[in-house]
Structure formats: C-alpha cells, structure tokens
Amino acid sequence: MTNSSKVRARGALAKEAASLRRDGCRVVMTNGCFDLLHVGHLRYLQAARALGDRLVVGINSDASVRGLKGTDRPVVPQDERAEMLAGLRCVDFVTVFDEPDPLALVQALKPDVLVKGGDWTPDRIVGREVVESLGGRVVSLPLIPGRSTTGLLEQIRAEAREGE
C-alpha cells in the first residue's frame, strides 16, 4: 500500500465511514479495477462524489482483476492504482479488496449511496440490496462514450501491431 492517508484497510475505513455518517455526512461508494486511469474515470468519479459528502473507492486487487479480466491484466499494479486514485481531489478514501465482487466491502462500509457506471443497471449492482435495506440509494451513472480501459488497450495493441 501507498503511504497516502487516503488509502485505508477495510476495517479502518468501516470505522471512518460509521463516524462520518454519525456526523451527518453522506458516504458514497463505488468500486472497480481502475486500470489505466483515463478521463472517463475522472468524470465518473467527480459525478459520484457530487452525490454525497465523501467518496470511497474500492479497487479490485491484482489477483481479483486477473480473475475478472484475464492474466494480462491489470496493466498497473494495485498499489499504483490506489495511489493514483488517492491523488484525485474528488476521491476521499481508497481501499483494495481481494474478492471478485464488492459485496463484503459494501456490507462493511454501509454507504448511503452506491454508484456504478452505466454499463451496470441498478438491479445488477452488487450490494444494492444491502444499501437499499439501510435506506440508501443505488445510482447508475452514464458512461463517457469512447472512453474505456479495454478500448485504450485495444488501441495500443492495434498500433503496436501496425508498427511491427
């Protein structure tokens, strides 16, 4: 892990989130791989942060990303992804999770608002039931057209093949 004070272990972050909620703050949570950070990620995170007072970003560990995306991912190691996200003004906290989905993290943090990108309909968002049972809301934000890590990687690979 990076030394950034924004990067926290799950247990410490759960205590922080509970304290923030007691103080009247609305805690927003999102999660993802966030491999090859791009402007689509930035705009998405800014929009997520606007839904509350603090934004928590859960990122998949390297092992979790490999399980989801294949052995050639992630391109950027988890500690560097966490540090990059922690460096964004709109992100208040970052935590890394090893599971293939964020359910255990959602259960621990109990966010007031759970956010995912528009490729996830609210009924498919992992942790929806937990958040809604606590009176929170689940939001699916629109994607930024033409901006994705997969698209960037495909473009890089195509350009590399052309250069051979």
N, C-alpha and C positions, 0 to 999 in steps of 0.2 A: 504494500500500500504506500501511497504517497504520504508525505508529512502534512499535507493540507488539512487544516482544521475542518474543512467541509466534508472530507471523506471519513465515514464512520462505519464501525461494525454494526450489525443489525441490532444487537441488544442495546447498545448505547443510543442508537438512533431511535429505537422504540421508546425509550425513556424521554428523549428530547421531544419527540412528536407528542407524547402524552402531556408533557409540560407545556408545550406550545398551545395545545388545544385547551388546557385549563386556563391559560392566559387569554383565551378568546381568538387565537389565530386559526385561520382555516388552512389546513395542511393538504397540499396537492401532491399526488404521487403519480409518476409514470415509470415505465421501465422499457428496456430494450438492449440491444447489443451495442449500438452507437459506435460501430466500427467505421473508420474513415469519416470523421465528423465533417459535415457539409452544411451549406446554408439552409437546406430543408430541415435538418436537425435544429439549427439555431432558431428558426422561425417557429417551429413546433414547440420548442421548449419555452420560448418567450410567450407564446399563446397559452401554454399550460400554466405558466407562472401567473399570468393575468387572472386566472380563475381562483386565486387564493392569496394567502399571505406568505407562505413558504412552499418551495418546490423541492421535493425529494425525488432523485433519480436513482432507480435501481438498475444496475447493469449486470448482464449475464457474465459470469466468469469465463475465462478462456475455455475451460472444459465444457461448460454449458453451450457456448457458441459453437464449438466443434460438433457437439451432439445435434444442434439445430441446423447448422449451415454447411457442415462438411469439414473435412480435415484441412482444407486450405484456408480456413477462417478460424479466428479473426486475423486480420492483417495487423492490427495494432493490439499489443498486449493489454490486459485488463488494468494494470496499474497506470499505464499511459492514458487509456481511455478515461479512467476515473479522474486523473489529474486534469485532462483537457476539459472535461465537463465541469469540474470544480472551479476551473478558471473562468467560467461564464458567469456574468453578473446575474443572470436570471435564475441560476441554479443555487439553491441554498445548501443542499446536502446531497452526497452521493454514497451509495453503498453497493457492494458487489454480492451477488447471490449465485450459488452453485447449481440450484435446481433448474430443470428445463423450463419451468414457468414460475411466475412471481407469487403464487398463492400464499406460501408461507410468509413471504415478506409483507404482503397485504394484511394478512392476519396479525402480524406483529406490529405493524405501523398504524393500522386502522385509520387510513387517510379520510379526510372529509370529501375529497374529490379524487377520483381515479381517472386517469386520462390515457388514451392510446390514440394512435394515428388512424386516419380514415379507412385504412385497409382492415380495420377491426370494427365490426358493428358492435354496438353496446352489448347485445346478447351473447357475443363470443368473447368478451373481455374477461380474462381470468381474474377472479377476485370480485367481480360485480356483485354477487350475492352477499359477500361479506360487507362491502361498503354500503350497499342499499339497506341491509338489515340493521345497520348502525345509523341510518338516517342520512347517509351521504349520497352523493350523486356520481354517476359514471358518464364520461364525455368522450366522444369520438371526434377528434379534430381533423379537418380536411388536410390531405397531403398536399405538398407543394409539387405541382406537376413537373415531371422530368428530373426530379432530384431524389436519388436513392443510392445507397452504398452499392447495391447489386448493379445498378446501371453504371456507376462510376467504374466498378471493377470490370464490367464487360467492355466499356470504352477503352480502358487501359490495356486490357488483353488484346482487343482488336488492333489497337495502334501498335502494340508490340509485335503482333504477327505481321502487320504491314511493313514494319521496319526490318524484318528478317531477310 
